Amino acid sequence: MTVHIITIDGPSGSGKGTLAAKMAKHYGYHLLDSGALYRLLGLSLHQKELLDALDTRLDECVEIATHLDIKFETKDETTAIILDGVDVTQTIRTERVGEFASKVATIPELRKALFDRQRAFIQSPGLVADGRDMATAIFPEAQAKIYLTASAESRAERRVKQLQAMGLDVKMSDILANIQARDKRDMERAVAPLRPAQDAYQIDSSDLSIDEVFELMTRYVNSRIEA
């Protein structure tokens, strides 16, 4: 039986997570939030006081990455993320943990350790994988590849609203600078840089609603799966 794979790649704040969960529910597929994996690993290494010792204790960090105790529990259109039995859904969405993830993602050995964890999500009837290198590095065989982007300004506005809804006091200028720095780091990193796959369907969500993007995505996916 063919397991269908849908990848949704793109920069931070483009709406990948929301739309991936919506797509997974629509098709009845499993969901992989690969960005959460890197955030979870970054958080775990920080909690174990290893994040600043990547050079000297890398083997230990790789071991932790290989056996990270994580679960994604989807309810309705929301996904609870569990690390070592603790719900860290809100914690890993903070800017600080995002920085942890960005630091971890530049280490080839840690990326390799998470590779098999991500491939293990391929289960019948299908998978929706959200990240930055899903189509280019992790699931190049995917039948449907989507690259979702948006202007840095529109992504910063969305992020500010998201963080304010969590009760955090943030500045638009700080969030915008953080997004621009992360984009640069992700696009210029030596291993699996952020870029659309050659055969990806590209969508700019800057001026589109979630429902409008969802309609474009499902129309494209249906044509690819049926083909």
N, C-alpha and C positions, 0 to 999 in steps of 0.2 A: 504494500500500500504506500502510495506517495504521501509524504508529509510535506504540506505546503509551508513555505517560509516567507514571511513578509518582513522586510527590514525597513526601519525608519531612522535615518541618520540626519544629523544636523547639529548646529551650534546650540549652546545653552540658551534656554528661554524661547526657543522657536515653537514650543507647544508639543514636542515629541511625546512626552510622558502622558499627557492628557489624551492625546489622539491614539497612542498605542493601546492604552487601556480600553478606550472606546472601540477600537478595531478588534481587539481580542474578544471582547464581549459580543460584538456583532457577528463574528465568524465562529465563535465558540472555540477559539484557539488558546494555547498557553501563552503566557506573557513573560518576556525577559526585559527587565530594566537594567541594562548593562552599566549605565552611569551609577545606579545604586550600588552595584557590586564594588566599583572603585571607591565610592563614598564609604561603604561599609568597611572595606579594607583599610582605608585611610583612618576612619574612626577607630577601628580595632587596634591598629598600630599606635595611634595616639594614646589610647587608653592604656596600652601596655608600655608606653614610653619608649617606643621604638622608631617613631616617625623621624626623629632627628638623628637616628643611628643607622640609616639605610646603608651607608657605605661600609660600616664596620660589622653590622649584624644582619647582612642581607640574607644569608641562609636561613636564619630564624624567621625573617619576614616572609620568605618564600614558603616556608612550612606552614605559617599561619594562613597565607593566601590559599594554599592548597586545601586546607581543612576548615575553612571559614564556615561557621554554623549559621546559615541564613535560610530564611523562608519568606516567600511572597504569598500573602493571603489576600485574595481578591474578593471583595464584597461589593455588590452593585457596580459602581464605576470607580470605586476607590480601592487602593491596594495598601494593605498594612505590611510593613517591612520589619522582619524580626531578626535580631542579631543576638546570638547566645541566649535565646529565650526571652529577650527584652524588646518591646515595641519601640523602634527608633525612627519611625516614619517621619516625625517632625524634626528630630535632631539632625538627620542626615541632609535635610533640605536647607540648612543654614549656610551662609556664605563661608563661614569658617571651615566647615566640613567639606565644602566645595573646593577650598584651597588644599585640604588634605588629599582629596581625590586627584586633583590636578598634579600634585607632587608625586603621588604613587604611579600615575599613568605614564610618567616619563621613564620609568625603570623597566627595561626590556624583560628582565627576569620575572618581575611581578606580573607583567602583561602575559607572559608565557604561562605562568602559574594559573591565571584566571581563564586562559583559553579553553581548556578542557571543561571547566565549570560552565562556561557559556554554551559550548557545543552540546553538553548534556541536556540542555533545555529542549532539544529537538525531540518532540514527542507527538504521536498521532492525536488529533487529526492535523494539527498545524501549530505554528509559532509566530507570534509578532514580537520582533526584537527591536528594541529602541536603544540607540547609542550614537557613537561617532564613527565607528569603523565596522559596523555590522555587515554592510554589503561589500566593503573593500577587503576586509581581513578575516572576519569570523565566519560569515555565511555567504561566500561568493557564489554559491550555487542557488541562492534564493530566487524563486520565480518572480517575485515582485519587490523591486527596490525603489524606495522613496527617499528623496533628500529634501528635508523641510528646513527652510531658512526664513529669516526676517531681518529687517534692519536692526542694528545695535540699539538704536533709540527705542524702537517699539518693544524690543525684548527687555530693555531696562525698565520701561514703564510697566510691563507685565510683572516683572520680578518685584518691583517696589510694591505693587498692589498685593502680590502673594505674601510678601514678608509682613506688610502692614496688617493683613488679615490674620497673621499668626501673632499679632500683638507686638511686633518689633518696630522700633523707631529707626528708619533708614533714610539716607539722602540719595536723591536721584543721581547726583554727580558721582557719588562713590560707587553706586551700582553700575553705572554706565562705564566708568573707568575699569571696574573689575571685569565686566563682560568683554570689553575691548582687549584687555590684557590676556584673558583666558582664550579668546579667539586666536590671538597671535600665537600664544604658546601651543594651542592644539593644532593649528595649521602648520606650524614650523617644526614640530617635534620630529625626531628622526624615525621613530617607530610608529607606523600606522597613523599618519597625519590626517587631520580632518579634511575630507574632500569628497565630492560626490563620486559614486561609481560611474564608470563610463556609460553604463546602460540604465542609470537611475532616472526616475521621473522626478523632476525638480519642481518644487512648489514654494513660492514666496508668500508667507502668511501675514506679512506686515499689515495689509489692509483687508484681511479676510477674517470672518468669524470662524469659530471652531466648527460649526455646522457646515459652513461653506468648504472648508478644507477637508472635512470628513467626506463630503459628497464627492469631491475631486479624487480623494484617495480610494474610496470604494469603487468608483467607476473604473479607475485604472486597475485596481487589484482584480476585479471581476473579469476584466479583459485578459489579464495575464493568467489567471487560474483556469479560465475556460479554454484559453489557447493551449 
